[in-house]
């Protein structure tokens, strides 16, 4: 892809990504290798391999990266992430989650330890220079925020920088006590380019116009955005009568009425912390015109969650879908090219566009 996008670092003069970015199949494919291959993705929580000597196969961003991976937890309780592709002939090694003392490829019987190391292979006694390091399963780096796991295929930055940003604000929360809530966790199919969904998330500018109920519980005038290298934070301050965090005295926001911390991590992850718990949103590209958004709910305080929180999340999501699908239709117009950023309200979108342009320009 030869197309280069330029986003001015000065938001007061910058223009948004042009419509071509959202319409081009070549750009969509380039993003796969230049952005998603080089960043981090949410895997799930550690209960995927709850027991020692257990495994959990999964596909990382199915229908886009479509990379077969497997989590393992060995008898020493170490959780690791490996390629789920046999180093002999490329067969999938683990097909089902469950208990396993080793990994065995059902095709020709190649065996690996739960540490990914090659163990044995029938009929290879006469093979020379065997086994080699490349006969082990390829291991990917794992990082954790409490029980929540992340991996990257070939990440361009250390995820510890993101973890430190998040723990500065939410480190006081007992994340290991958060419980997965399957009844309110679901996938939404949205008819839009994946980046348009992120654009919408990254600004509170639209809240008074699109989300009437949400606007009634948030203090729009105090809504703030903090920018970091590969992440940003939107802080929603609550109006009187709305649930807020019980912040410890050492907390940097102590004394403030914080109703929500909205973390976005480049390129497609959102972590929304509320007094009742956490809603994780993962934006998954499918095609130029279709995106899957996974909403994953973890509840900490059931009493606060019972006060209409789940209904509010679903309502806000439906309102956002309607808007971003309209924008997706609009950017197909022959008469729309690019727009400008609000310097006070669209810092997050400007940051996102700048990162996309930067990553796409790399060889």
BELBELPE-V658840 format. One line per field, one symbol per residue. phi: phi as a letter, one per 40 degrees, with the letter a starting at -180 (. if undefined). burial: 1 if it has 16 or more other C-alpha atoms within 10 Angstrom, else 0. A space follows every 10 residues. Layout:
phi = ???
burial = ???
This chain:
phi = .ccbbbbccc ccbcbcdcdd dcbccccdcc cdccbccbbb bccibcccbc ccfbbacabc fdgbcfbcba cbbcccgccb bbccbcccbg cccbbbcica cabbcccbgc bbcccgcdba acgbccccfa cbdcccccbb cbbbbgccbb abcaccaccc cccccccdcb ccccdcccbc bccbcabbcb cacdccccdc ccacdcdccb bcccccbbcd ccdbbbbbcb aabbbccccd gbdbcccccc ccbdgcccca bbcbbdbabb bbcbdciabc bbcbcbadba bbbcbbbbbb bccccccgcc cccccccccc ddcccccdcc ccccbbbabb ccccbbcccd dccccccccc ccc
burial = 0000111000 1001111011 1110001101 1001111111 1110110111 1111111101 1000100111 1111000011 1111111000 0111001111 1111100011 1111111100 1000000000 0000111111 1111110011 1110100010 0110110000 0010100101 0001100001 1111111111 1111101000 1001101111 0011100001 1111111110 0011101000 0000001111 1111111111 1111111111 1111111111 1111111111 0000100000 0000011001 1011101100 1000000000 1100111111 1111111111 000
